[in-house]
Amino acid sequence: MAKARLKEHRINRDWCKGCGICVAFCPKAVLELDDEDKAVAVRVQDCIACRLCELRCPDLAIEVETEKP
């Protein structure tokens, strides 16, 4: 089975409350909180599309879109 490849991170900055849960769960340190305490993908090239950020976000502010393998 082929692995999904990242197409895009969509982060709804209006919904993000800056809790940092997505940052803590990301195994590749792709996400960080910016100076406004909002999640931002800073190392997109390292993303393995595991979707832990999307699954753990309590505000449903993150969506990970993948390409079909």
N, C-alpha and C positions, 0 to 999 in steps of 0.2 A: 504494500500500500504506500503510495507516494505521500510525502508530507505536504501540507498546505503551505503556500508561500504568501507572505504578507503583501497586500495590495495597498492598504491605507489604514491609518489610525484616525478615527473620528472622535474627537473629544469635545463634548458640548460644554463650553466654558461657563455658560449660564447655569448649568446644573451642577458642575463640579464645586464642592465646598472645601476642597483642599485638605481632605482628611489624611491623605498619604497612603491609604491602604493599597492602591494600585502600585505605588512605588515600592512598598515593602514586599509585595508578592511577586514582582517581576524578577524572574531568575537571571535575566541578562542585563539588568540595570538600564533598561531602555527609557524608562519614565523618570521624570524629576518634577518637583514643584518649582514653578517660576517665582518671580518676585511678588506676584499677586496671589501666591499660594493656590495656583491652579495647575493641574496636571498637564504636562507637555512631553511629547516624545522627542528626546534629544539624540538618541542613538538608534535611529530607525533601522539602520543596516544590521544591527545586532539582534533584531526581533526574530524569534523563532515561531511566532504566531500561535503560542500556546493558549492564548485568550484568558489567562489568569486575571489580568487587569479587568477585562470585560466582565468576567464572572464574579469577581469580588467587589466591584464598585457598588456601594450601597445606593447610589443615586442614579445608576444606569447611564452615567455620563460618558462612558467609553464604549465604542464599537470598533471591533477589529475586523476589517474586510480582507478576505483572502482570495487569491486566484485559484481557479479550479486546476488541480494537478493534471 
